[in-house]
């Protein structure tokens, strides 16, 4: 079985990968993966039944702080964790069912604020969320 890209990045950073941390990281594999902490906990327990909810939350918080995992605010529920933290992308969200996809639209990277619109901020990142209805929602 190939090693997940997230685990490869964590190994390259020499992050201590305990069995519990590995169980969390292995749940965050695949394209368009956006899971709540409870979903990560549930999936991690299938491979590591003794993992605690606190360990899952602490691991997710560490991964976010490291920039390896992103947090996505879902319009229909809890924060979702995105393992695609190192590849710049944006999101397409269904306002009906909450389905969420990673997208890379053309021209978005050229977005910028005029100096008068920055309100004293030093802009460090841009996040774009496209909202609409998927094909299965009325």
MIDOSE-1310 file (N, C-alpha, C; in nm, 2 decimals, decimal comma, always signed):
residues 138
xxxx	+0,09/-0,12/+0,00/+0,00/+0,00/+0,00/+0,09/+0,12/+0,00; +0,07/+0,22/-0,09/+0,15/+0,34/-0,10/+0,13/+0,43/+0,03; +0,23/+0,50/+0,06/+0,22/+0,59/+0,18/+0,15/+0,72/+0,13; +0,06/+0,76/+0,22/-0,02/+0,88/+0,19/+0,07/+1,00/+0,18
xxxx	+0,03/+1,10/+0,09/+0,11/+1,22/+0,08/+0,13/+1,30/+0,21; +0,02/+1,30/+0,29/+0,03/+1,37/+0,42/+0,13/+1,31/+0,51; +0,13/+1,17/+0,51/+0,23/+1,10/+0,60/+0,37/+1,12/+0,55; +0,39/+1,12/+0,41/+0,52/+1,15/+0,36/+0,57/+1,29/+0,40
xxxx	+0,48/+1,39/+0,39/+0,52/+1,52/+0,43/+0,56/+1,53/+0,58; +0,48/+1,46/+0,66/+0,51/+1,46/+0,81/+0,64/+1,39/+0,84; +0,67/+1,28/+0,77/+0,80/+1,21/+0,79/+0,91/+1,30/+0,75; +0,90/+1,37/+0,63/+1,00/+1,46/+0,59/+1,03/+1,57/+0,69
xxxx	+0,93/+1,61/+0,76/+0,94/+1,72/+0,87/+1,00/+1,66/+1,00; +1,01/+1,53/+1,00/+1,06/+1,45/+1,12/+0,96/+1,47/+1,24; +0,83/+1,48/+1,20/+0,73/+1,48/+1,30/+0,71/+1,35/+1,36; +0,71/+1,34/+1,49/+0,69/+1,21/+1,56/+0,56/+1,15/+1,53
xxxx	+0,56/+1,04/+1,45/+0,44/+0,97/+1,41/+0,41/+0,85/+1,49; +0,33/+0,87/+1,60/+0,29/+0,76/+1,68/+0,18/+0,68/+1,61; +0,15/+0,56/+1,66/+0,04/+0,49/+1,59/-0,09/+0,57/+1,59; -0,12/+0,64/+1,70/-0,24/+0,72/+1,70/-0,24/+0,83/+1,60
xxxx	-0,13/+0,90/+1,59/-0,12/+1,01/+1,49/-0,13/+0,95/+1,35; -0,07/+0,84/+1,33/-0,08/+0,77/+1,20/-0,22/+0,74/+1,16; -0,30/+0,69/+1,26/-0,44/+0,66/+1,24/-0,52/+0,78/+1,20; -0,49/+0,90/+1,26/-0,56/+1,02/+1,22/-0,51/+1,06/+1,08
xxxx	-0,38/+1,06/+1,05/-0,33/+1,11/+0,92/-0,39/+1,02/+0,81; -0,40/+0,89/+0,84/-0,45/+0,80/+0,73/-0,59/+0,82/+0,70; -0,67/+0,88/+0,79/-0,81/+0,91/+0,76/-0,82/+1,02/+0,66; -0,72/+1,11/+0,66/-0,72/+1,23/+0,57/-0,65/+1,20/+0,44
xxxx	-0,69/+1,10/+0,37/-0,63/+1,06/+0,24/-0,74/+1,06/+0,13; -0,70/+1,12/+0,02/-0,78/+1,11/-0,10/-0,81/+1,25/-0,15; -0,87/+1,25/-0,27/-0,90/+1,38/-0,33/-1,04/+1,42/-0,28; -1,06/+1,55/-0,26/-1,19/+1,61/-0,21/-1,23/+1,56/-0,08
xxxx	-1,13/+1,53/+0,01/-1,16/+1,48/+0,14/-1,17/+1,60/+0,23; -1,29/+1,61/+0,30/-1,31/+1,72/+0,39/-1,40/+1,65/+0,51; -1,33/+1,63/+0,62/-1,40/+1,55/+0,73/-1,41/+1,64/+0,85; -1,51/+1,62/+0,93/-1,53/+1,68/+1,06/-1,44/+1,60/+1,16
xxxx	-1,41/+1,66/+1,27/-1,33/+1,59/+1,37/-1,40/+1,46/+1,42; -1,53/+1,47/+1,43/-1,60/+1,34/+1,46/-1,59/+1,23/+1,36; -1,59/+1,27/+1,23/-1,57/+1,18/+1,12/-1,43/+1,12/+1,13; -1,33/+1,20/+1,15/-1,19/+1,16/+1,16/-1,18/+1,06/+1,28
xxxx	-1,24/+1,09/+1,39/-1,24/+1,01/+1,51/-1,30/+0,87/+1,48; -1,42/+0,87/+1,42/-1,49/+0,75/+1,38/-1,40/+0,66/+1,29; -1,34/+0,72/+1,19/-1,26/+0,64/+1,09/-1,13/+0,60/+1,16; -1,07/+0,68/+1,24/-0,94/+0,64/+1,30/-0,97/+0,52/+1,40
xxxx	-1,08/+0,51/+1,46/-1,11/+0,41/+1,55/-1,12/+0,27/+1,48; -1,15/+0,27/+1,35/-1,15/+0,14/+1,28/-1,01/+0,08/+1,27; -0,91/+0,16/+1,26/-0,77/+0,11/+1,26/-0,70/+0,11/+1,39; -0,75/+0,19/+1,48/-0,69/+0,20/+1,61/-0,80/+0,22/+1,72
xxxx	-0,87/+0,11/+1,76/-0,99/+0,12/+1,84/-0,97/+0,19/+1,98; -0,85/+0,20/+2,03/-0,83/+0,27/+2,16/-0,80/+0,41/+2,15; -0,80/+0,47/+2,03/-0,77/+0,61/+2,02/-0,87/+0,70/+2,09; -0,83/+0,80/+2,15/-0,92/+0,89/+2,22/-0,97/+1,01/+2,14
xxxx	-1,08/+1,06/+2,17/-1,13/+1,18/+2,10/-1,03/+1,30/+2,12; -0,98/+1,31/+2,24/-0,88/+1,42/+2,27/-0,76/+1,41/+2,18; -0,71/+1,28/+2,16/-0,59/+1,26/+2,07/-0,62/+1,31/+1,93; -0,74/+1,28/+1,88/-0,78/+1,32/+1,75/-0,78/+1,47/+1,74
xxxx	-0,85/+1,53/+1,83/-0,86/+1,68/+1,83/-0,72/+1,74/+1,84; -0,64/+1,69/+1,93/-0,50/+1,75/+1,95/-0,42/+1,73/+1,82; -0,43/+1,61/+1,76/-0,35/+1,59/+1,64/-0,40/+1,68/+1,53; -0,53/+1,69/+1,51/-0,58/+1,78/+1,41/-0,54/+1,93/+1,43
xxxx	-0,54/+1,97/+1,56/-0,49/+2,11/+1,59/-0,35/+2,12/+1,55; -0,26/+2,02/+1,58/-0,12/+2,03/+1,55/-0,10/+2,04/+1,40; -0,17/+1,95/+1,32/-0,16/+1,95/+1,18/-0,20/+2,08/+1,12; -0,31/+2,15/+1,17/-0,35/+2,28/+1,12/-0,24/+2,38/+1,16
xxxx	-0,19/+2,38/+1,28/-0,09/+2,48/+1,32/+0,04/+2,46/+1,23; +0,07/+2,34/+1,19/+0,18/+2,32/+1,10/+0,16/+2,36/+0,96; +0,03/+2,38/+0,92/+0,00/+2,42/+0,78/-0,02/+2,29/+0,69; -0,02/+2,18/+0,75/-0,03/+2,05/+0,67/-0,18/+2,02/+0,64
xxxx	-0,27/+2,07/+0,73/-0,41/+2,04/+0,71/-0,48/+2,18/+0,72; -0,58/+2,20/+0,64/-0,65/+2,33/+0,64/-0,79/+2,30/+0,71; -0,84/+2,41/+0,76/-0,98/+2,41/+0,82/-1,07/+2,48/+0,72; -1,18/+2,42/+0,69/-1,28/+2,47/+0,60/-1,41/+2,49/+0,68
xxxx	-1,46/+2,61/+0,67/-1,59/+2,64/+0,74/-1,70/+2,59/+0,65; -1,78/+2,50/+0,70/-1,89/+2,45/+0,62/-2,02/+2,53/+0,65; -2,10/+2,56/+0,55/-2,22/+2,64/+0,58/-2,33/+2,56/+0,65; -2,31/+2,42/+0,65/-2,42/+2,34/+0,70/-2,37/+2,26/+0,83
xxxx	-2,26/+2,29/+0,88/-2,22/+2,21/+1,00/-2,08/+2,25/+1,06; -2,01/+2,15/+1,11/-1,89/+2,18/+1,18/-1,77/+2,22/+1,09; -1,66/+2,25/+1,15/-1,54/+2,28/+1,07/-1,50/+2,14/+1,01; -1,45/+2,15/+0,89/-1,40/+2,03/+0,82/-1,25/+2,04/+0,80
xxxx	-1,18/+1,93/+0,80/-1,04/+1,93/+0,79/-1,00/+1,88/+0,65; -0,91/+1,96/+0,58/-0,87/+1,94/+0,44/-0,73/+1,90/+0,44; -0,69/+1,78/+0,40/-0,55/+1,74/+0,40/-0,47/+1,80/+0,29; -0,54/+1,87/+0,20/-0,48/+1,93/+0,09/-0,42/+2,07/+0,13
xxxx	-0,35/+2,08/+0,24/-0,31/+2,20/+0,30/-0,19/+2,27/+0,23; -0,12/+2,19/+0,15/+0,00/+2,25/+0,08/-0,02/+2,29/-0,06; -0,13/+2,25/-0,12/-0,16/+2,28/-0,26/-0,27/+2,39/-0,27; -0,23/+2,51/-0,31/-0,33/+2,62/-0,31/-0,45/+2,58/-0,39
xxxx	-0,57/+2,60/-0,33/-0,69/+2,57/-0,40/-0,81/+2,64/-0,33; -0,92/+2,63/-0,39/-1,04/+2,70/-0,33/-1,15/+2,59/-0,32; -1,27/+2,63/-0,28/-1,37/+2,53/-0,26/-1,50/+2,57/-0,33; -1,57/+2,46/-0,37/-1,71/+2,47/-0,43/-1,80/+2,40/-0,33
xxxx	-1,90/+2,47/-0,28/-1,99/+2,41/-0,18/-2,13/+2,42/-0,22; -2,20/+2,30/-0,20/-2,35/+2,30/-0,23/-2,42/+2,36/-0,10; -2,50/+2,46/-0,12/-2,57/+2,52/-0,02/-2,69/+2,44/+0,03; -2,72/+2,33/-0,04/-2,83/+2,24/-0,01/-2,78/+2,13/+0,08
xxxx	-2,69/+2,05/+0,04/-2,65/+1,93/+0,11/-2,51/+1,95/+0,18; -2,43/+2,05/+0,14/-2,30/+2,07/+0,20/-2,19/+2,00/+0,13; -2,22/+1,93/+0,02/-2,11/+1,87/-0,06/-2,00/+1,97/-0,09; -1,88/+1,93/-0,08/-1,76/+2,02/-0,09/-1,66/+1,96/-0,18
xxxx	-1,61/+2,04/-0,28/-1,51/+2,00/-0,37/-1,39/+2,10/-0,37; -1,27/+2,05/-0,39/-1,16/+2,14/-0,41/-1,16/+2,18/-0,56; -1,14/+2,31/-0,58/-1,14/+2,36/-0,72/-1,02/+2,45/-0,74; -0,97/+2,47/-0,86/-0,86/+2,56/-0,90/-0,91/+2,65/-1,01
xxxx	-0,99/+2,75/-0,98/-1,04/+2,83/-1,09/-0,93/+2,92/-1,15; -0,95/+2,95/-1,28/-0,86/+3,04/-1,34/-0,88/+3,18/-1,30; -0,78/+3,26/-1,29/-0,79/+3,40/-1,26/-0,80/+3,44/-1,11; -0,83/+3,35/-1,03/-0,85/+3,38/-0,88/-0,72/+3,43/-0,82
xxxx	-0,61/+3,37/-0,86/-0,48/+3,41/-0,80/-0,44/+3,55/-0,82; -0,51/+3,62/-0,92/-0,48/+3,76/-0,95/-0,56/+3,85/-0,86; -0,65/+3,80/-0,78/-0,73/+3,88/-0,69/-0,64/+3,96/-0,59; -0,67/+4,09/-0,58/-0,60/+4,17/-0,48/-0,69/+4,28/-0,43
xxxx	-0,65/+4,34/-0,32/-0,72/+4,45/-0,27/-0,64/+4,58/-0,30; -0,71/+4,68/-0,34/-0,65/+4,81/-0,35/-0,60/+4,86/-0,22; -0,50/+4,94/-0,21/-0,45/+4,98/-0,08/-0,56/+5,04/+0,01; -0,65/+5,12/-0,05/-0,76/+5,18/+0,03/-0,86/+5,08/+0,09
xxxx	-0,86/+4,95/+0,04/-0,95/+4,85/+0,08/-0,89/+4,75/+0,19; -0,76/+4,77/+0,22/-0,70/+4,68/+0,31/-0,72/+4,71/+0,46; -0,76/+4,83/+0,49/-0,79/+4,87/+0,63/-0,67/+4,84/+0,72; -0,55/+4,86/+0,67/-0,43/+4,84/+0,76/-0,38/+4,70/+0,76
xxxx	-0,45/+4,61/+0,69/-0,41/+4,47/+0,69/-0,29/+4,44/+0,60; -0,21/+4,35/+0,63/-0,11/+4,29/+0,54/-0,17/+4,16/+0,49; -0,22/+4,16/+0,37/-0,29/+4,04/+0,32/-0,19/+3,92/+0,30; -0,22/+3,81/+0,37/-0,13/+3,69/+0,36/-0,18/+3,58/+0,28
xxxx	-0,31/+3,57/+0,26/-0,37/+3,46/+0,19/-0,51/+3,51/+0,14; -0,56/+3,44/+0,04/-0,69/+3,46/-0,02/-0,76/+3,32/-0,02; -0,89/+3,32/+0,03/-0,97/+3,20/+0,02/-1,10/+3,23/-0,05; -1,13/+3,16/-0,15/-1,25/+3,18/-0,23/-1,34/+3,06/-0,21
xxxx	-1,46/+3,09/-0,18/-1,56/+2,98/-0,17/-1,67/+3,01/-0,27; -1,69/+2,92/-0,37/-1,80/+2,92/-0,46/-1,92/+2,85/-0,40; -2,03/+2,91/-0,40/-2,15/+2,84/-0,34/-2,26/+2,83/-0,44; -2,33/+2,72/-0,44/-2,44/+2,70/-0,53/-2,50/+2,56/-0,50
xxxx	-2,59/+2,52/-0,59/-2,66/+2,39/-0,57/-2,60/+2,28/-0,66; -2,57/+2,16/-0,60/-2,52/+2,05/-0,68/-2,64/+1,99/-0,76; -2,60/+1,90/-0,85/-2,70/+1,84/-0,94/-2,80/+1,76/-0,88; -2,78/+1,72/-0,75/-2,88/+1,63/-0,68/-2,97/+1,71/-0,59
xx	-2,94/+1,84/-0,57/-3,03/+1,92/-0,48/-3,12/+2,00/-0,56; -3,25/+2,02/-0,52/-3,35/+2,10/-0,59/-3,31/+2,24/-0,59
